[in-house]
Amino acid sequence: MYNERSETLKKIKKRFLFTLIAIIALVFFFYFQNNSIVITESTISSKRIPASFNDYKIVQLSDLHSKTFGNRQNVLVEKVSNTNPDLIVFTGDLVDSKNYNEDTSLNLIRELIHIAPIYFVTGNHEWWSGKFDILEKELNDIGVKVLRNTNDVISKGHEKIQIIGIDDPAYVNDSYTERSITEGAIENSVEGMEDDYFKILLSHRPEFLSIYSKYGIDVVFSGHAHGGQVRIPFVGGLVAPNQGFLPKYTAGKYDLDNTSMFVNRGLGNSTIPLRIFNRPEIIVLTLSRS
């Protein structure tokens, strides 16, 4: 009887140990997936890129959702700084409407502005928060250029490229109307622009690529899809807002006609609290004159 009890206790201890190891491994896996930032580097070549913009480096960030990466965002800031960008663009959802933390988000921007100029466009959570007027003023005070259905010119010497930024149409519920508003925003934004300039568009929504490609846009930076939240190997993202299950545009580069769109997997989470096989992302795009 003693031996039987002893063996039973050993089996229980082994099962407990294996269970504990499995739980620890799972916790580490989820922590790593949601906090270890990956840098994705790409190059785009075009004869439309001015010679002085050859090797010009743009860092894209998106969908922070008020997430913290270290003290005063030092982990994220250091990774951006190490890429030596000429420009930083942020494509919406700097804050999260449900867990609004303006200080956490603005701490990041206050640090990044010392690295390179920043352009910003709204995401749906800026609008859903109901506090964008205050946030916009803070961003402007820091020195960020907030593009709201407008364009700007970036100069190097005597040569220029153009950058366009449109508001997210989150205040409209009907998807057809959102599409119409997006197209109208681009039409207003590109009015009066030079056709022969290299053009960059900042827009939170990737699902409107067919619209972007109609307006002579060379490069689009987008986000919103969170990489599909859960990425299935050899398949792609599982679900994305406004695209549903097995969405088409979740991460990476997509080409349509003469337009290339880069979709950032984002940094934080919102409705779905976990990422799986889908680490937070910084995109680094280098312009190359061909």
N, C-alpha and C positions, 0 to 999 in steps of 0.2 A: 504493500500500500504506500509506504514511504517513497519508494522509487517512482511509483506512478504519479504521486503528487509532485514530486521533484521535477519529473519530465514535463508535466502539465505546466508548472510554473515557468520552466525554461521556455516552453513554446509561447506562453503568454508574454514573457519579457521580450522575446524575439519579435513577435508581432507588434508589440508596442514600440520597440526600437525602430523597426522598419516603417511603421506608420509615422513616427516622429520625424524620421529622416525624409520621408516623402513629403510631409507637410512643410518642413524647412526648405526643401528643394523647390517646392511649388511657390512658396513665399518669395524666395530669391529670384525665381524665374519671372514672376509677375513684377517684382520691383525692377529688375533689369529691363524688362520689356517696356516699362512705363517711365523710366528715369535715365536710361543710358542713351544719350543723343548720338545719332549717326549723321555724318556729313556726306551728302550726295553731290559729287562734282560732275558738271556737264560743260560742254563747249558747243557754241553755235557759230557756224561760219556763214558769212554773207558778204557779198560785194557791196551791199548797202551800208555796211558798217564803216564809218569814217576811219581813216588810217590812224588818227590820234586815239581812237577808242579800241584799237587792237590790244588784246589782253586786258581789257577793262573788266573788272570783276564785280559781280552783283550777288549779294547775299539775300536770299528770300527767307523770311520767317512767317509763320502763319499759325492761327488757332492756338494761342497760348492758354486761353481760358483761365487766366489768373493763376496758372500753375507756377510753383517756385522751383528753381534749380539752384540750390545753394543759397548762402547768405547774400542778400542783395543781388540775387541771380548771377553770382560770380561764375558758376560752372558754365552757364550758357554764354555769358559775356566773354569769357576766356576763349571758348571755342570759336565764337564769331571773330574775335580779335586776331586769333591765330591764322585765319584765312586771308587777312589783309585786304578787306574789301574796299572798292572805290565807292560803293553805294549799297545801302541797305533798304530793302522794301518789305513792308509788312502788309499782308493781304487779309486783314480782318480777324475778328474775334480775339482781340487783345484781352478783353475781359469776358467773364461768363455771367450771363444774366441771372442765373439761379444762385451762384456763389460769388457775387460781385465783390471784387477786392481791387479797387483802383490803385492803391498804394503798391501792391505787389507787381501789377502790370507796369505802372509808371516808373518803378525802380529800374526795371529793365531798360526802358527807353532812355532814362536819364544817363545810364551807363553807356548805352550803344551810341548816343549822339556824339560822344567823344571819339568814336572810332571812324565814323563815316556819316555823310548826310543820309537822312531817313525820309522816305515817302511812305504814306499810310493811306489805306482805304478801309471803309467800314465793312464789317461782316454782319450777319443777322443778329448776333448777340449784342452788338453795340446798340442796335435799335430796340431789341427786346428789353434791354436793361432800363430804358426810359431815361437814361442819364448821359446820353451822348453829347448834349450841349456842353455839359461840364467837362467831360473827357476831352472833347475837341479843343476847348480853351486851354486845358492843361498841356495837351500835345503841342499846340501852337506856341505856348509860352516856353516849352522846352526847346523848340526850334525845329520840330517835325513839320514837313510839308504835307498837309492833309488834302488829298485830291478828292473833290466831290463833284463828279461829272465835269471835270476840267482837265486841262493839259498843262504841261510845263516843258521847258527846254533845258537840257543838260549840255553844258558847253565844256569843251577842252580845246584851249587855244581858239582857233577860228572855226572849228568844226562842232557840229551839234547832232544830238539825237533827241527824239521827243518821247515824253512819257505821259501816259493818259491814265486817269484813275476814275472809276465809277462807284457810286454808292450801291450797296446791296439793297435789293428791293424787298426786304423782309417785312416791311409794313403792309404788304399786299398778300392776301391769302391765296388767291386764285393763281395757279401756275401759269396759265396762258397770259394773264395780265402781267405777271412777273417777267415773262419773256418779252412782252411788248415794252415794258418800262425799261428793261435792260437795253433793248435795241435803241429806244429813244435817248437813253443816257449816253450811249456811244455816239449816236448821230450828233448830239449837242457837243460832246467832248472833242470830236475831231473837226468840227467846223472851223475853217480858216487855217488848218494845218497844211504844211508843205507836203505834197505827195511823195517827194523823193527822199524824205528823211526816214531814217530807221526808226521804227515806232515800237514802244513797249507799252503794254496795257496791264494795269493792275485791276483785277476783278475777283471778288471772293468766290464766285460760283463757276465751277468747271463745266457744268452741264450745258452751258450756252456757247460752246466752241463754234458751232455752226454760225452763230451770229458774229462772233469776233472775227472770223475768217473773211467776212464780207467787207471789212472796212480797212483793208490794207495794213493790218496789224502784223508785225514781224514776230514778236514774242509776247506771250501772255503768261503772267504769273497768277496762279489761283490756289485755292485751298479748299476749305469747307467739308471735304469728304472724309477727313481724318484717316486717309489711307484705307478706307473700308472697315476701320476699327479692328476687325479680325482678318488677317491675311492668310488665305489658304494657299499653301505651296502649289505652284504651277497653275493656279486658278486666278488668284487676285483677291481683292477686297470682298468682304461678305455683305456689308450694308453701308449705305451712305445717305445722308439727308437729301431729300429732293430727287434721289435716284433709286431708292429702294434696295432690294436684294440683288446681289451680283451686279453692282453698278459698273458702268462703262469707264468712267473717269475717276480714278482714286489716287494714283501715284505715278510719278514719272513723266515722260514726254509723250505728247500726242500731236500728230501733224495733220492738218487739213488745208488743202490748197497750199498757199504760201505762208501759212501761220503755224508756229510751233507753240504749244501750250505746255507749261511745266506746272504740275499739280503737286503741291507740298503736302506731305502726310500730317503736318501740324506737330505741335508740341504738347498740348494738354488734352484733357478729356472733358466731356460735358454730360450728356444724358446717359451714355454708356461709360461706366467709370474705368474700364480696363482696355488696354491694347494687348493684342496677342500676335506675335510674329510681325510686329508693326511698331518699331521703335520711333520715338520722337525724332524729327528730322530738321536739319538745316540744309537748304539747297544753295550751292555755289555755282553760278553760271558765269563762264568766261566768254566774252565776245571775241570773235576772231575774224579779221577781215580776209576774205578769200579772194 
